[in-house]
């Protein structure tokens, strides 16, 4: 896909709808003329397989795990009470003790927890035998998790950036460092050297109901930091298929624009229930925004804070490429379908220990057909490190079964 006119690894696609999904973080101002990045729904979007080799790395140094403010899980009965209009009095700031706040109160309470993010990416373009490197600017949003400067955002906002700058609600700016990113859930944690910040309180996104009021706060267009837009929950657990991986997202009709990615979606109690990450961008569709439900990624956020990556992910340790019939492999071998060919095996990896070799054609994993890198990635995500699966491969014209015990995926430091 393109982000603002330049090719980036495609990030989001929604299956089953004839529209385009816009990754809402995209910057409006860049070095060379740019425009918003769009993902075509129902098109074939591929990335390098999740099984693609990442050189084995030593474990990232553990960080002291900050305390994240969360609200306790509620029963359905408690949730109904929480949604009742507030009538039980007010705090010193004029907020009700229980129940819903007004929209103005939610914004006053939550806006200081949302930041603007500016990121600089180094981009290389080759043309006419020449290679040129230049800087491209991107913008997004983030949500403060701790008083001492840990901030959640979307992976596509900051992953790969060489410089990151955070601007707080009071206009103070700080350089930021990337603590860790998880492209599978489109999450990242960054850190600024600051204290006394206002962290968001994580709400129970599992208790959301369609029709419930929500407010999105973010940095649309990379220029309008602190913008709040109101709407409601349009759907919960909306399945969005992206590059062979499926995410269950919150759908809202609150206005979402480029630059909102990484910003907060708050309920009427002022709790963070979603991290905005995408919208549908099409002339025939309006009010279709999406956010990552925070309850579903609490463990991932905790891992990113402590280790810089999500632990326990299955790792095969191969480089692969899609192979089609035009590559010279006949219908006899795999019924006229496509498969995945191993081009290299990482020394010492799970694949290496299992005896997989460059040139092997991966046909199935535990009976599930593998016809592309996306299929392979999707299949591997169903396993954890230490799990065992049987790969069916074609080697030298023979079909063989290879048991593999997955290692743990540890990204490069």
N, C-alpha and C positions, 0 to 999 in steps of 0.2 A: 504494500500500500504506500501511499505517499503521506508524509506529514508536511503540510505547507509546501507542497510542490516538489519535495525531494524524497527519494525512496528510503524508507525505513522498513525494518522487519514488521510485517503486518501484525496488528494487535487484536482486533475485535471483529467478529462476524456473528450475526444472529441468523440462525437457520429458520426457514419456514416463513419468512416475511419478505416481500418484495420491496425492500427499502435499503437505505445505507446507514451504517452505524458510524457515528463520528466519535472518535476518542476525544473526550472533552478537554484534554490538557493542552491542546495544540497552541503554540504561540502565534500571536498575530503579527509580531515584528521580528524579522530575521535579516541576515546579512544580505541575501538576494531575494527578489520578489517571491513571496510565499503565499500559500493559501491552505485552508483547513484540510486536515487529513481525513479521508473517508474510507471506510471498509465496505465493500460490496457484499450485501447479504446474498446468500444462496450461490455465491461463487466459490470456486475452489481456492482456498487460501492455505498455503503451506509454509512451514518454517522448518529449520533443521530439526530432526527428530530429537525428542527428549533423551533418546538413547545415544545420541551423538556423544562422542567421547569428550570428556572434560578431564584434563590431566589430573591424576590423583594429587591432592593437596593435603598439607597438614591441617589439622582442625584449627579453625579461626579462634583467636584468643577469646576466652569468655569475658563478657562484660558484666559489671555488677548490674543485676536486674532491677530496674526501677519499678516502683509501685504504680500500677495503673488503677485509676479510680473506676470501679464498676458498680452497677446497681445489682442487687440480688435478683435471681430469677424469680418471677412471679407466677402464681397460679392464674388460671383463666378468671377466677372470681376477683382476685386482686387487680388484675389488669382492667377489668370492667370498672372497678372502683376508681382506678387511677385515671380513667378516661372521663369520669364524671366531671361536670363543671366545678371549678374550685369555689368553695363557699366557706372554708374553714378558717379564714383569717389570712394575714399576710406577714411577710418577713419585714425586716427593717428597710429593705430596698423596695418594698411594695409588692413582692412576689407572693403568690399563694403558697401555703405550706404543702398542700396536696392537690392532686388533680392537674388539670390543664392550665398552662399559662396563656396569656394572649400572645399573638404573633409578635407584637412589639417587645414583650417581656422575654420571649424565647431568643429573639435577636440580641437584646441587651445582655442576656445571660451567656449566650453561646458565641457571639461574634469574636470576643477576645481569644477564643481557643482556635480560631481559624487563621491561617497565614497564607501569604502569597509566596510563590516559589518561582525564581528565574534560574534557568539552567543553560549552560553553554556546552554544545556538543561539537566535537571535531569531525568534520565530514570530508571524505576524500572522493573526488570525482575524476574519472579517467576519460579522456577524449583525444582523438587524433594522436594516440601514442603518448600523450602527456598526462601526468597526474597532478592534480591541484588539491591542496588541503586548505580548508577555510573553516571558520567558526559559524555555527548556526545557533540561533537563540530559540529557546522554548520556554513556555510559562505554564504554571499550573497552580495548584492549591495544596494545602496540607492541614492536618489537625494535630494540635499539641496533645501529647499523651502524658507528659510528666512536667513538673515544675522546673526541672533542670535541663530541658531542651530536647527531649526525644520527640520526634514528630512523625506521624504516619502520613503517607501519600501513596500514589499509584506508582508502580514500577515503571510504567511507560513515561512518567514525568521526569524521572531522574536517573534511571539505570543507564550507565554508559556516559554520563555527563562528566566533563572534566572540571567544571566549576558549578557550584550551586549556591544561590543566595536566597535567604529567607527574610521576608519583611513581615513584621508583626503588625497587629491591629493598631498599635500606637505609632507606626511608621518607622520604628527602629529596625535596622537591617543588620544581618549577621551572615558570615560565610558558614556553610554547612558541609558536613561530610556524610557520605553514604555509609550507613551501618550495615545494611543488608537489603537484598531485593529478592522477591519471589515472583517470577514471571507467570507461574501457573495460576496464582490468585491475583495477579496484577497488584501486588503490595510492595511497599518499600518503607524502610525506616531511615530517617536522616537525623543528624544531631547538630545542634548549635550550642556554643558556649554561652549560656545565659541562665539566669536563675529567677525565681519568683514569677514564672509564667503561669498562665491560667489553663490547666489541663481540662479537656472534655471528660465528662463522665460517660462511660460506655453503657448503653442501654441493652435491653433484652430484645434483640431483633426477632427472636423466635416467636414473640408474642404479638407481632404486628397483625393488624387486620385491614382488609381492603376498605378504603374510605377514610382511614385515619389521617388526620392532618399532619403534614410534615413541612419543614423549611430547609431549603438548601442554601448554604452559605459558602461562597468561594470567591475566585479571582477571575471572572469571565473576561475573555479577550486579553488576559494578561495585564490589564490596565485598571479594571474596576474592582479592586480588592475590597472585600467586606460586603459585596453585594449579596442580598438575601432575596430569595424567591420562594413563594409559597405554593403549596399544592396538596396533594393527598397521595396515599399509597394506592396505586392502580392495580398492582398484582404483587404477590409474594412468591418466592421460589420460581421465578421465571427462568427457564433453562435457555442459556445462550451458548451456542457452540462456537468455539473460537479455535481455529488452527488444530482441530482434532481433540480439543479439550472442552469440556462442558462446565460452565459456571452457573450456579443458581443465584440470581440477582434480584434485588428489590426493584420493582418498576414504579416510577412516579411521574406525575404530570407537572411537577415543579419545573420551571424553565431551567434548562441546562445548556451551557454554551462552551465553546472552546476556552480553556483556562480553568474550568470548574473541576477538572479531574483531580482527585486527591482531596477535595473539599468535603465538608460534612453534610450529612442529611440528618436532621434532628427531629425528634418527635415533640409533641405538645407539652411534654414534661421537661424539655430541655436536655434530653439524653441523646447521645450520638448513637444512631441505629444503623447508619450506612456511610460508606465512603464512596462518593460519586466517581464513576469511572467511564461512562459512555452514554451516548444518546443516539436516537435514530434521526438521521438527517436526510430528509426527502421532502420534496414540495407537496407530496400528497399525504404527509404525516406530520402531526404536531403533538407536543406534550408527551413524548416517549423517551424518558430518561431512565438510567439504571444506576444502581449503587450496590456495592459489596456489603452484604449484611455482616455487621461486626461480630455478632455472636458466632458465626460460622468460621471466623478466622482468628479467634482469640489465641488459640494455640500457636498458629503460625506467627502472629505478632510477637508472642512471647519468645519463640525461637529466634526470630530475627533480632530482637533486642539482646538476647543472651549470646547467640552464636554467630549472627550475621547471615544465617541461612536456615532453611527449614529442615529439621533433622528427620531421619527415618525414611527419606525418599529412596525408592528403588533406583539402582544404577546398574546398567548393563555394561557400558564401556566399549561402544563400537561407533565408528563413523559409517553412515549408510547413505545410499542413494536410491531413488526410485528407478525401477527397471520396467520397461515396457516391451511388448512383443517386437517392436521395431529394433530392439537392441540385439536381435538374433536368437532369442530364446523361443523355442517353438511352443505351439498350443499343447503338445503332448505333455510338457512338463507341468504346467499349472493352469490348464483349462482355458486358456485365452485371457486370463486376468493378469493384472500386474502384481509385482511383489517388490521386496526390498533387498538390495544387495549390500553386503558388508564390504566396505572399501578398505577399512583398517580396524585393527583391534588394539585397544590400549593394554600395554604390558601390565600384568598383575591384576587386571580387572576381572569382574565376574565372567565376562565373555571369554577372556583368556584362560581362566581356570577351567572353564567348561569345555575348552577345546574348539571354540568357534574360530573360523579362519576368514581372511580376506577372500572374497569371491563367493562365499556362501550366500545362498538365496534364502531369506527368511520368509516362510510361507504361512506359518501359524504360531500362535502362542497359546498353549493349553486349548487347542482346538479352535481358537478364534482367528479367523482369516486376517492376514496382514498383507494389504495390497499397496501400502504407501508408507512414507515416513510418519504421516499423521496417524495412521492406524497403529503403527508400532509405538508411537508416543502415547497414544490413548490407552493401549493395552498395558504398557508398563506402569502407568499411573494407578492401576488397580492393585498394585503390589507395594509392599513395604520392604525396606532393607531386611535381608535375612530370609525372605520368602523364596520358595523354589517353584519354578515353572518349567514346563517342557516345551522347547522350541522345535518346530518341524522345519527342517532346512533341506534344500536341494544342493548336493555337493557332487561334482563330477558325474552328473546324470542320475545319481541315486538319491532317494528320499530317505532321510534319517531323522531320528529323534534325539535331541540333545537336552538333558536336564541342566538347568542353570539356577544357581542360588545367587540372588541379586545382592550386590554390595550397596553401600550407602552413597548417595550423591552428595559430594562436597565440592562446591564451586571453587574456581581458582581464587587465590587470595588477591 
